[in-house]
Amino acid sequence: MQAIPAPDASVHDPLRRPVVATIAVVIRDDHLLLVRRANPPDVGRWGFPGGKIERGETIEQAAVRELAEETGVHGRACEVFTAVDAFDHDETGRLRHHFVLIAVRCAWESGEPHAADDALEARWFPLDAVDEATLALSLDVAEVARQGARLAGRGV
């Protein structure tokens, strides 16, 4: 496990609190929808479509909106099931951003993925591919995918 550098004093600044965001975990026919990230943290890595929750928007609404904006896929929010931390550090190890990502299992309703908004690519992966070492995943993607698959009644 990689050591995480200690946050600097500016992290305690109320204007630099963690950013709350949502991720949409969509499984269809034993395939998982992932996007290759265009922005930090984890530029170029594969992760779930998602983004910041807007003021007045529910977690579920944000997940469905971000899913459509990043991939063109339309889904229905089923359940909130976990949360993970995502840290963005600069080249010196200093913390730039701390995101709290709330995972929402979503059911696919329509559309085929295409990269839009903050995604470089968007596509379906076989569920068993999340454990392949050749797939450059963001931290915790494989574990969140396994949890989502279990909830959806699929195996990983």
N, C-alpha and C positions, 0 to 999 in steps of 0.2 A: 504494500500500500504506500502511495506517495505521501510524503510529509507535506503538510500545508503550512506555509509561513504564517507567523503570528500577524494578525491585523495591526495596522498602525493606528495611532491615536485619532486620525481623522474619521475612522470607521464609526466612532461614537458621536459624530456630528449628526444631529437629527435630520439634516438634509441628505445624509448618505445612508439612510436606513436600507435594509434589504428591499428589493423590488419584488412584489408579488406578481407571479405570472402563472399561466396555465399551460398544460401540454395535453394534446388529444391523442389517446391511445386507441387506434382503430385496427381491428382485426377482421379480415374478410377471407373466407375460404382458406383458413390456415396460413394467411399471409398478413404481414404487418406493414402498415404504411409509415415510411420514414422520409425525412427530408435531409438533404445535405446543407448544412448551415452556411449562410453567406456572411453572418456577422458574429462578433464575439458574444459570449465565450464559445470556444470550440469551432472556429471557422474551418470549414471543409470536412468536418466530422458529421456523421449521420446521427440524427436524433428525431424526436417527435415534433410534429408541427405544433406551434404554440406561440405565446407571447404575453405581453402585459395585459392585466385585467384593467379595463377602463372604469373610471368612476361611475358608480350606479349600475354596473354590469355584474351579473352573478358569475361565479366560477364556471358554471355550465355554459352560459351564454358566451363567455369569452372563449372557451374551448371550441365551440361550434363555429364561432366567427373566425377565429384564427385558422382553424382547419380549412375553411373555405378560402380565406385570403391567401394562404400559403400554397395550397394544393389544388384548388378548384373542386375538391371533394366535399360533398354535403353529408352531414351526419347528424345523429340524434344523441344527445348526452344521456348516458345510462347511469353512471355513478362516479362519484369522487372516491378514489381508493388509496392514495398515498401522496406524500410530498417529499421532495428531495432538494438539497441545496446545490447551487451551481455558483462557483466562484470564478471570477475573471481577474487574473493577476497580470501585471505588466511584466516586462522582461527582467526587472529586478526582484520580482516576487511580491511587490506591493499590491495590495488588494485595490482593484478599481471598482468592481461591482460585486454585489452579493444578490443572487436571485433565489427566491423560494418558488420552486416549480410544483404546482399542484396538478396531479395526474387525474384525468377524467377519462373513463372508458366510454368510447363513443361507438355507436352502431353505424356502419356505412349505409347510406340511403341512396346516393347517386353520384355520378361523376367518376372520371378517371384522373389520376394525379398528373399534374404538370407543375413545374416550378413557377412560382409567382412570389411577389412580395419579398420576404427575407430568405427565400430558399434558392439554392443553386440547382438542385435536382429534387425530384419527388418521385418515389416509386414504391411498389409493393415488394417485400422480401419474404421468402418462406420463413415461417416461425423458427425453424431450426437453424437458420443462417445467423441469428443473433449471437450464437455461441462460437461462430467462426472467427478465428484470430485475424483473418484477412480483411474483415469489415471494420473500418475505422469508426467506432461508435463513441459518442459522448459518454461521460461517466454515468453510471447507473442505468443506462438504456436497456441493457440485457435484463437486469433484475426487474425493472418496471414492466418490461415486455412480458416476462414470465408471470408476474402478478396479474397483469391484464388478461393474458391468455387463460389463466386458471379461472378468473372471474367470468370470462366469456365461454367457459366450458371447452377450451381448446388446450392441447398439451404442448409444452415446450421442453 
